[in-house]
Protein backbone atom coordinates (compact mmCIF):
# COMPACT_ATOMS: atom_id res chain seq x y z
CA UNK A 1 0.00 0.00 0.00
CA UNK A 2 1.38 3.42 -0.95
CA UNK A 3 1.97 6.12 1.61
CA UNK A 4 2.73 9.73 0.56
CA UNK A 5 4.29 12.54 2.57
CA UNK A 6 4.48 16.09 1.25
CA UNK A 7 4.38 19.78 2.05
CA UNK A 8 1.07 21.35 1.05
CA UNK A 9 0.73 25.05 0.26
CA UNK A 10 -2.79 26.47 0.49
CA UNK A 11 -4.00 29.32 -1.70
CA UNK A 12 -3.44 31.75 1.18
CA UNK A 13 0.24 30.73 1.29
CA UNK A 14 0.15 28.73 4.52
CA UNK A 15 1.97 25.41 4.43
CA UNK A 16 1.58 22.16 6.31
CA UNK A 17 3.36 18.84 6.27
CA UNK A 18 1.00 15.98 5.33
CA UNK A 19 1.11 12.18 5.54
CA UNK A 20 -1.55 10.58 3.36
CA UNK A 21 -2.76 7.12 2.46
CA UNK A 22 -3.94 7.83 -1.11
CA UNK A 23 -7.35 6.55 -2.17
CA UNK A 24 -7.44 8.18 -5.61
CA UNK A 25 -4.79 9.80 -7.76
CA UNK A 26 -5.27 12.56 -10.32
CA UNK A 27 -6.26 11.13 -13.67
CA UNK A 28 -7.91 12.28 -16.88
CA UNK A 29 -9.11 8.72 -17.54
CA UNK A 30 -12.12 6.79 -16.34
CA UNK A 31 -11.19 3.43 -14.88
CA UNK A 32 -13.72 0.69 -14.48
CA UNK A 33 -14.91 -2.78 -15.32
CA UNK A 34 -16.10 -3.04 -18.91
CA UNK A 35 -19.45 -4.84 -18.91
CA UNK A 36 -20.17 -4.31 -22.60
CA UNK A 37 -20.09 -8.01 -23.52
CA UNK A 38 -22.10 -9.22 -20.53
CA UNK A 39 -25.59 -10.53 -21.38
CA UNK A 40 -28.39 -8.42 -19.88
CA UNK A 41 -29.51 -10.98 -17.30
CA UNK A 42 -25.93 -11.46 -16.08
CA UNK A 43 -25.40 -7.70 -16.14
CA UNK A 44 -28.29 -7.20 -13.72
CA UNK A 45 -27.10 -10.02 -11.46
CA UNK A 46 -23.52 -8.74 -11.48
CA UNK A 47 -24.57 -5.17 -10.72
CA UNK A 48 -26.70 -6.26 -7.76
CA UNK A 49 -23.96 -8.44 -6.31
CA UNK A 50 -21.23 -5.90 -6.97
CA UNK A 51 -23.28 -3.12 -5.41
CA UNK A 52 -23.81 -5.22 -2.27
CA UNK A 53 -20.09 -5.99 -2.15
CA UNK A 54 -19.19 -2.30 -2.44
CA UNK A 55 -21.73 -1.42 0.25
CA UNK A 56 -20.28 -4.04 2.60
CA UNK A 57 -16.76 -2.76 1.89
CA UNK A 58 -17.85 0.83 2.56
CA UNK A 59 -19.35 -0.20 5.90
CA UNK A 60 -16.15 -1.99 6.88
CA UNK A 61 -14.05 1.04 5.93
CA UNK A 62 -16.28 3.38 7.92
CA UNK A 63 -16.03 1.10 10.97
CA UNK A 64 -12.22 1.12 10.69
CA UNK A 65 -12.12 4.92 10.32
CA UNK A 66 -14.37 5.29 13.37
CA UNK A 67 -12.17 2.95 15.41
CA UNK A 68 -9.20 5.28 14.84
CA UNK A 69 -11.25 8.52 14.98
CA UNK A 70 -10.57 9.29 11.29
CA UNK A 71 -14.14 9.59 9.97
CA UNK A 72 -13.69 13.31 9.24
CA UNK A 73 -10.15 13.15 7.86
CA UNK A 74 -10.86 12.69 4.14
CA UNK A 75 -8.99 15.38 2.22
CA UNK A 76 -8.52 16.29 -1.43
CA UNK A 77 -5.09 17.73 -2.26
CA UNK A 78 -4.29 19.56 -5.49
CA UNK A 79 -1.04 18.13 -6.94
CA UNK A 80 0.15 21.57 -8.08
CA UNK A 81 0.19 22.70 -4.42
CA UNK A 82 2.29 19.74 -3.26
CA UNK A 83 6.07 19.87 -2.89
CA UNK A 84 8.80 17.70 -1.36
CA UNK A 85 6.73 14.62 -2.20
CA UNK A 86 8.00 11.24 -1.07
CA UNK A 87 6.23 7.94 -1.66
CA UNK A 88 6.84 4.84 0.42
CA UNK A 89 5.29 1.40 0.40
CA UNK A 90 3.90 0.32 3.78
C-alpha positions in Angstrom: 0.0 0.0 0.0 1.4 3.4 -0.9 2.0 6.1 1.6 2.7 9.7 0.6 4.3 12.5 2.6 4.5 16.1 1.3 4.4 19.8 2.1 1.1 21.4 1.0 0.7 25.1 0.3 -2.8 26.5 0.5 -4.0 29.3 -1.7 -3.4 31.8 1.2 0.2 30.7 1.3 0.1 28.7 4.5 2.0 25.4 4.4 1.6 22.2 6.3 3.4 18.8 6.3 1.0 16.0 5.3 1.1 12.2 5.5 -1.5 10.6 3.4 -2.8 7.1 2.5 -3.9 7.8 -1.1 -7.4 6.6 -2.2 -7.4 8.2 -5.6 -4.8 9.8 -7.8 -5.3 12.6 -10.3 -6.3 11.1 -13.7 -7.9 12.3 -16.9 -9.1 8.7 -17.5 -12.1 6.8 -16.3 -11.2 3.4 -14.9 -13.7 0.7 -14.5 -14.9 -2.8 -15.3 -16.1 -3.0 -18.9 -19.4 -4.8 -18.9 -20.2 -4.3 -22.6 -20.1 -8.0 -23.5 -22.1 -9.2 -20.5 -25.6 -10.5 -21.4 -28.4 -8.4 -19.9 -29.5 -11.0 -17.3 -25.9 -11.5 -16.1 -25.4 -7.7 -16.1 -28.3 -7.2 -13.7 -27.1 -10.0 -11.5 -23.5 -8.7 -11.5 -24.6 -5.2 -10.7 -26.7 -6.3 -7.8 -24.0 -8.4 -6.3 -21.2 -5.9 -7.0 -23.3 -3.1 -5.4 -23.8 -5.2 -2.3 -20.1 -6.0 -2.2 -19.2 -2.3 -2.4 -21.7 -1.4 0.3 -20.3 -4.0 2.6 -16.8 -2.8 1.9 -17.8 0.8 2.6 -19.4 -0.2 5.9 -16.1 -2.0 6.9 -14.0 1.0 5.9 -16.3 3.4 7.9 -16.0 1.1 11.0 -12.2 1.1 10.7 -12.1 4.9 10.3 -14.4 5.3 13.4 -12.2 3.0 15.4 -9.2 5.3 14.8 -11.2 8.5 15.0 -10.6 9.3 11.3 -14.1 9.6 10.0 -13.7 13.3 9.2 -10.1 13.2 7.9 -10.9 12.7 4.1 -9.0 15.4 2.2 -8.5 16.3 -1.4 -5.1 17.7 -2.3 -4.3 19.6 -5.5 -1.0 18.1 -6.9 0.1 21.6 -8.1 0.2 22.7 -4.4 2.3 19.7 -3.3 6.1 19.9 -2.9 8.8 17.7 -1.4 6.7 14.6 -2.2 8.0 11.2 -1.1 6.2 7.9 -1.7 6.8 4.8 0.4 5.3 1.4 0.4 3.9 0.3 3.8 
